Amino acid sequence: MPISEKGIQKKQSIIGGAMIVAGTAVGAGMFSLPVVGSGMWFSYSVLMLIGVWLFMVLGGLLLLEANLHYEAGVSFDSLAKNILGKFWRVVNGISIAFLMYVLTYAYVSGGGSIVDLSFQEAGLHLPAEWSGLLFSVVLASFVIVGTKQVSRISTIMLGGMILCFFFATSNLLWEIDPVNLWLPNTDSHYAPYMLAALPIGLASFGYQGVIPSLVKHYDKSASQVIKAILVGTLLALIIYISWLVVTMGNIQRNDFINIINMGGNMGAMVGALTDVVDSNLLSKLLTLFANLAVASSFLGVSLGLFDYLADLFGFDNSWGGRIKTGLITFVPPTVLGVFYPNGFILAIGFAALAGAISVAITPALMALKVRKLFPNSVTFKTPGGATVAWLVLIYGVVIMVCHILKMLGLLPVYG
């Protein structure tokens, strides 16, 4: 923490922490929201997002509460071990590794579809499986070379993504047909589709992994971390609702069936939008935004997986060590992306299955445990007491059950 000339600690900017939260949450996964929300349509989609946002904020506050009882900078893995023991550390570790692997594959799938769309717009054709391979090989090389290169290119991509999103959505808002949004979707037969969409909603607010970093960044100031969480997640919520307005306001509900039949992939989603917008520039902005979104998401998730596996297997930072880590990081999801190129939505759902453990169930269990370990603690406590912790835990279980029921074909799925 920097010190001023008067010896008083300067407070770090809330905006900086909020951008970390929003940047971690918002990514290529937002392209799945209109697809999985097409059954329940706009009103129920917004209602679902607000509910998920509330539970994910509470999950983050529970993790913050647990983290404040330990030194700043302690990792999520160490927190699970110290608070819940070795067994739950293994469970949490497996869920995080599975989550990152599945997301890496999801972004190979989504990236391949966007690369394919980009080639088609340029009058070229590349098979979907080769598009995913090209996407993965090019970006994986940056991760293997080093974190500094990833940081530089991610900063450039994030800036470009924000600009493209702003210009594309601001223009698309003028094109929306309000009748599309306000279909009679308050009818009860629209509501059941919400259950199958809940896991995707959880996957769209996955920021909790950065909380230990925020605790260190703000020198264990609970109030500043809370503000960063609230501002960052609200920004993500606004972006998601804006995206639903843009997509559902321009694409007919029935047209989403074609997108779903194509695997719900990013290329299909962007292609459907460009088909209804009579503007070559706008189409290029949308395609560029999608490319930047999936590439930045891929780099962030795969870098985390790369570092996790390097630590797990004890590979050093030499060229030989980084290449070995790169092979076990990128070969499995890339091979899966080549042989199953249209699994974007499916993969995001599986990510939510694992994420429910690490972002809801584990934080709730840790908060309940630290209250027993430190009964006289005066540090921050999540409002609502044990009731809120149990509600978040139950929410995580509900998400897992919904995904399993969906996989078994026991929940209604649109299309």
N, C-alpha and C positions, 0 to 999 in steps of 0.2 A: 504494500500500500504506500503510495507516494506521500511524502511529508512536506507540508508547506513551510515557509520561512518562519512562521510563528510556532512551528512544532506541532501544529494540529493536523491530524490526518484528513486528507481530502476524500470526500465521498466519490466513489466511482459513478459514472453516469448510469442512470436507470435505462436509458435508451440502448446503450451498448449491450446490457444483459438481455433486454427485451428482444433485440435483434438476434442474439444467440438462440433464444428460445424459439422465436418465430422461424428463423432460418433452419433450425433442426426439425421443427414440425412440418413446415411447408416444403413440399417437394413434388416429385413426379406422382406420388400417390393421390394428389388432388384430382388427377385425370380419371380416377376410378369412381369418384363421388357421384357425378351425374349418371354414370352407368348403373351403379347399384341403387341409386335413388330414383331411377326411372319408373320403377313399379309404384312406389308411394308418391312420387312426383314432388312438387316444390314445397308445399306447406309442411308435409310430414318430414321431408328431408331437412328443412331448416329446424324443425322441432327436435329431430334426432341429433343434429349437430350441436344444438344448444345443450341438450341433456348430456351428451358425451363430453362436451367442453367442461361442464360443471364437474363431472366425476373425474376427469383427467386433471383438472386444477387441484381438486382435493387429494388425488393420488400424489401429485407433486408436493403438496404441502406436508403430507404424511412422511414422504421421503426426506424432506427438509427437516422436519421435526427430529427424525432419527439421526440425520447427519450432524445436527448441531451438538450432539452429545460426544462427538469425536473430533479429532483435529481437522483443521481445514485442509482440503486436498486429498483426504482418504478416498479410495476408489469405491465404486458401487460393489465390486467383488469383495473387498475387505469389509465393508459394512455388513454384507450378508453373512460373512464368516463370523465376525465378532458378535453380531446380535443374534443370529438364528442358528449358528453352528455349521459344521462342515457339510452335513447332508444337504441342508437347504442352499448352501453355497454352490454345491454341485448342481442342484436342480436349477437354480437361478443362472448359473454359468452355461448350462446346456441350453436353456431357453434363450439366452442372449445370443449364443453362437448360432443356434438354429434360426433365430430371427434375422441375424445379419446375413447368413447364407441365403435364406429365402428372399430377402429384399434385394440382395445382389443379383440373384436370378431374375427377380421381377424387373429390375432395371435393365438387365440384358435383353429380356423379352420386349419391354417397352421401348428401349433404345433402338433395338433392331427394327421395330415397326416404324419408328420415326425416321430412321435412316432410309428405310425402304420407301417411305412416302416422299422424302426429300429427293431421292433418285428419280422417282416417278415424275415429280414436278419438273425435274431437269431433263425429262425425256429419256431417262435411262431405266434399266430394269436389273434388279439384283434379287435373287431368291431370299425369302425372309430369313432362312437359317444362316445364310452368308452375311446378311446385314447385321444380325446379332453378333456373329463372330468378329466382324470388322469393328463394331462398336466396342466390344469388350477388349480386344487386343490393343486398340489405340489408347483407350483410357487406362487400362491396367498398366501399361508401360509407365505412365506418370506416377502411379502409386508405387511401383517397384523402384523407380529412380529415387524417390524420396518425398518426405512430407512437405518440404519447402516448395517443391514444384506443384504439389497438389494445392497448397495454400494459395500460391500465386494464380494458378489457373482457375481455382474456385472463386476467388475474389472477382476476377474478370467475368466469369460466368454469372455470378450472382448479380453484379451490376447490370449486365446485359439482360438477364432474366427479368429484373424489376422494370427496366425500361420497356421491354417488349410487352410485358403483362399490362403495364399502365396504358400504353398506346393501343394495344389490341382490345382490351376490355372496354376502354373509354369509347372506342369507335363502335364496338359490338353492342354496347348499351343502347345506342341510338337505333340499332337494327331490331331490337327485341319486339316481339308481339305479346303484349300483356295477356292476351287471351290464352296464350300457351301456358303461362305461369299459373293462371287462376282457373284451371280446369276444375271440375267438381271433385277435387281431391280431398275434400273433407268427408267424403263418403267412407263408410266403415270398411268397404272392401279394399280400399287402398292401404289401410293401416297395417295389415298383417305382413306386408313386404318389408316393414321396418325391422323385423327380427333378423332377417337374413343380411340386412345392411349394417347392423350394429357393429360387427367386427371390423368392417372397413372404416367406420367412424373412429373406432379406437386407434387403428393404425395411422390415422391422419393427425393425431395429436401426440405422437410419440416424441416427447422432448425430455423426459425425466432423467435420461442418462447424463445430461449436462448439469444437473443440480449440484453434484459434488464440485464441479468446476466453478459454478456460480458462488457456492459457499466460500470457496477459496478467493475468488475474484472480489467479493464484497467483505472479506475478512470476517465471516460468520455473522454479518448483520442480517438478521432475519427479515426486518422490515424491507430492506432493499431487495433481497432475493424474492420476497413475496410480490413486490411491485413489478419486478422484472417478469415474473411468471404471469401475473395478471395482464400486463400490457402486451407481452409477447403472445400469449394464447388468444387474447382478444383480437389482436392483429391477424392471427391465423384464422380465427373464426370469421372475421370480416372478409378476408380474402376468399375463403371457401364459399360463403354465401354469395359474394359477388360472382364467383365462378358458376354457381348454380343458376343465378339470374341470367348470365350470359349464355350458358349452354341450353338450359331448358326454355329460355325465352326465344331462342333461335331454331332449335331442333324440335320437331314434333315428337310427341311421346311414342307414337308407333314406330318412328324411324329409329328409335333406340334398339328395337328388336334386331335390326340388321347389325348394329354395332355389337350387341351381345353375341350374336351368332358368329361374329368374327373374333370372338374371345375377349371382347371389351377392351382391346389393346389401344394404346395411345394413338397409333397411326389411324385407326378407325375413327376414334373420337375427333381428332383434329381434321381428318378428311371430311367427316360429316359437317363440321362447322364451316370449312372452306367451301363446301358445296352450296351452302345457303347464303354465303356472303359474296356479293358481286364486287369484289375488290382484290386485285392481284397483290397490291401492297399489303393488305390486311391478311391475306392468306400466307404470304411470306413471313409476316410478323408472328402469326400463330405457329407456323412450323418452326421458326427459329426459337420461339419461347419454349416449345415442347422439347426441342433438342437440348437447349440449355438447362431446362428443368431436370430432365432425366439424366443428363451428364453430370450435373452438380450433385444430384442425389446419389448416383452411382459412386462418384469419387468419395463423398462423405462416408457412406455406409461401408464401402469396400476398404477404405483406409482404416476404419475402426476394426473391421474383421481382420485385416492384415496385421495390425499391431497386436490384437488379441491372440492370434494364432502364433505369432513370433514369440510372444511371452509364454504361451502354453507349451510349445515344443522346444523352447530354449534356443531358437535360431538367433545367431548374432546379426549385427548390422553390416557385415561384410557383403560384397557382391554375391558371393556364394550363398550366404544365409538369406539375403533378400530374394534371390531367385527361387530358393526352396520354399520360402514363405509364400511367394507369389504363385507358385504352382499349386499349392494346396488351397490357396485363397480363390484363385480364379478358374482353375480347370473344371471343378465340379459344376458351378453355376453356368459356365460358358457352354460346356458339353450339353447340359440340360436345355440351355437356350437354343442350341443348334437343332436338337432333336424334338423339342417341344417349344416352338417359337411364340405361341399365342397363349401363354399361361399367366399373363400379367395380373388379371383380376383374381385368378385362383391363388397365385402366389401371395398377393396382398392379404387375402383371407387367412392363409396359413401363417403369415407374419403376425396377424392379430391374435391367432391362437397362442403363439409363443409370447407375444407382447403382453397379453393379459396377465401372465405370470410376473413379468419383470416390471410392468408399469402400474399394476393395480394390486395384485395379490401380495407380492413381496413387500412393497412400501407399507401396506396396511398391517401385515404381520410384524414388520420391524417397529412401527410406531407403537403397536400394542405391547411389544416386548420391552422397548426402552422405558415405557411408563412403569413397568414392574422393576426394571433394573435401576432406574433413577427416580424413585417415588417422590423425592423432595426437590426435584429439579425445577429451576425457575426459568429455563429456556422456553422458547416458543412452543406452544401446543396448538395443534389444529383445532379450530372451533368445532363443537359438536361432540367432543369426547369420544368414548369408545363406540358410540352409535355410528358416527361418521366413518370410523375405521372399518367397522363391520360392513357397512353399506358399500364401501369401495371394494372390499374383499368379495362380497356377494356379486357386485357388478362384474368383477373380473371373471368369476365362475360363470355368470350368465353369458358373458361374451364367448367363453370357451364352449359352453353347451350349445349356443346358437350356431356357432361354426360347425360343430360336429353334426347337429341336426340338419343343417343345410347340406353337408356332404352326404348324408344318408338319404337326402331327398325328402325330408320330413317337414321342410318349411317351404312356403310358396315363394317361387323365384320368378320374376317377370321375364317373359320371353321364352 
